[in-house]
Amino acid sequence: PGIYLVYRVSHNGERILLYIGESSDVSDRLNNFHEKRAEWEKSKSADDQLEYKILTNDLIGSNHIRCSVENAFIFYHKPPVNVEGKDSFNYNDCIDICFDGIVPSGIYPQFRVCGDNKFNKL
């Protein structure tokens, strides 16, 4: 189980976050047909590539926590291909999660996901 981030990577290495998703089986979700794949492909030029980052942690194994973290990431980053979750964060409880550097570029080594529409680094 985990959360996946889809990036468009240009020939010069510039990364643009396109989409954030979650799945109980990320590998299966990305290796088989994904309903957003055509939009990901449409957003890139012939020289660009798609890159996937997968966040896994024992704490995000439960569906509720995974969805909370996914929604917090979407609310914070507002990736262009995600439709839901950009304008509101719909969870009422707080979850503390430490990824210990698993997240690309160390943006979220630790964070707190709160239901009051805030995304708080610890």
HUUR-V571069 format. One record per residue. N is the residue number from 1. RES is the residue in one letter. SS is DSSP state (alpha for helix, beta for strand, coil for the rest). OMEGA is omega in radians with two decimals (NA if undefined). D_FIRST is the distance of its C-alpha to the first C-alpha in Angstrom with 1 decimal. Layout:
N;RES;SS;OMEGA;D_FIRST / N;RES;SS;OMEGA;D_FIRST
This chain:
1;P;coil;3.12;0.0 / 2;G;beta;3.13;3.8 / 3;I;beta;3.14;7.3 / 4;Y;beta;3.12;9.8 / 5;L;beta;-3.13;13.5 / 6;V;beta;-3.12;16.2 / 7;Y;beta;2.88;19.5 / 8;R;beta;-3.11;23.0 / 9;V;beta;-3.13;24.7 / 10;S;coil;-3.13;28.5 / 11;H;coil;3.13;30.8 / 12;N;coil;3.06;31.7 / 13;G;coil;3.12;28.2 / 14;E;coil;-3.13;27.8 / 15;R;beta;3.06;24.3 / 16;I;beta;3.10;23.8 / 17;L;beta;-3.11;20.5 / 18;L;beta;-2.95;20.4 / 19;Y;beta;3.05;17.1 / 20;I;beta;3.12;14.0 / 21;G;beta;3.10;11.2 / 22;E;beta;3.12;7.8 / 23;S;beta;3.03;5.8 / 24;S;coil;3.07;4.0 / 25;D;coil;-3.04;5.2 / 26;V;alpha;-3.13;6.2 / 27;S;alpha;3.12;8.9 / 28;D;alpha;-3.11;10.4 / 29;R;alpha;-3.10;10.4 / 30;L;alpha;-3.11;12.3 / 31;N;alpha;3.08;14.3 / 32;N;coil;-3.08;15.6 / 33;F;coil;3.06;17.7 / 34;H;coil;-3.06;16.3 / 35;E;coil;3.13;18.9 / 36;K;coil;-3.06;19.2 / 37;R;alpha;3.14;19.8 / 38;A;alpha;3.10;23.6 / 39;E;alpha;3.10;23.7 / 40;W;alpha;-3.12;21.9 / 41;E;alpha;-3.12;24.5 / 42;K;alpha;-3.07;27.3 / 43;S;coil;-3.08;26.8 / 44;K;coil;3.06;27.5 / 45;S;coil;-3.11;30.8 / 46;A;coil;-3.12;31.6 / 47;D;coil;-3.11;31.3 / 48;D;coil;3.06;27.9 / 49;Q;beta;3.01;24.5 / 50;L;beta;3.12;21.0 / 51;E;beta;-3.14;18.6 / 52;Y;beta;3.00;14.8 / 53;K;beta;-3.10;13.2 / 54;I;beta;3.13;9.6 / 55;L;beta;3.10;8.8 / 56;T;coil;-3.13;6.6 / 57;N;coil;3.13;8.1 / 58;D;alpha;-3.10;8.5 / 59;L;alpha;-3.11;9.8 / 60;I;alpha;3.11;7.2 / 61;G;coil;-3.12;5.4 / 62;S;coil;-3.09;8.1 / 63;N;alpha;-3.11;8.6 / 64;H;alpha;-3.12;11.8 / 65;I;alpha;3.11;10.9 / 66;R;alpha;3.14;8.2 / 67;C;alpha;3.10;11.1 / 68;S;alpha;-3.13;13.6 / 69;V;alpha;3.09;12.4 / 70;E;alpha;-3.12;12.1 / 71;N;alpha;3.11;15.5 / 72;A;alpha;3.11;17.0 / 73;F;alpha;3.14;16.2 / 74;I;alpha;3.14;17.7 / 75;F;alpha;-3.09;20.6 / 76;Y;alpha;-3.03;21.4 / 77;H;alpha;-3.12;21.3 / 78;K;coil;-3.13;22.2 / 79;P;coil;-2.98;21.1 / 80;P;coil;-3.09;23.6 / 81;V;coil;3.05;21.5 / 82;N;coil;-3.14;19.6 / 83;V;coil;-3.09;21.9 / 84;E;coil;3.02;20.7 / 85;G;coil;-3.12;20.2 / 86;K;coil;-3.03;22.6 / 87;D;coil;-3.14;25.4 / 88;S;coil;3.08;24.0 / 89;F;coil;-2.88;21.3 / 90;N;coil;-3.13;21.2 / 91;Y;coil;-3.04;19.9 / 92;N;coil;-3.12;22.5 / 93;D;coil;3.12;21.0 / 94;C;coil;3.13;20.1 / 95;I;beta;3.04;17.0 / 96;D;beta;3.14;17.6 / 97;I;beta;3.04;14.9 / 98;C;beta;3.12;15.9 / 99;F;coil;3.11;14.1 / 100;D;coil;3.02;17.1 / 101;G;coil;3.14;17.7 / 102;I;coil;-3.09;14.4 / 103;V;coil;-3.11;14.9 / 104;P;alpha;3.07;17.5 / 105;S;alpha;3.03;21.1 / 106;G;alpha;-3.10;20.5 / 107;I;coil;-3.06;20.7 / 108;Y;coil;3.14;18.5 / 109;P;coil;3.02;18.9 / 110;Q;beta;3.06;18.9 / 111;F;beta;3.11;19.0 / 112;R;beta;3.11;19.5 / 113;V;beta;-3.08;18.2 / 114;C;beta;-3.10;21.2 / 115;G;coil;-3.12;22.2 / 116;D;coil;3.13;25.6 / 117;N;coil;3.09;24.5 / 118;K;beta;3.08;24.3 / 119;F;beta;-2.97;21.9 / 120;N;beta;2.96;23.2 / 121;K;beta;3.08;22.9 / 122;L;coil;NA;23.6
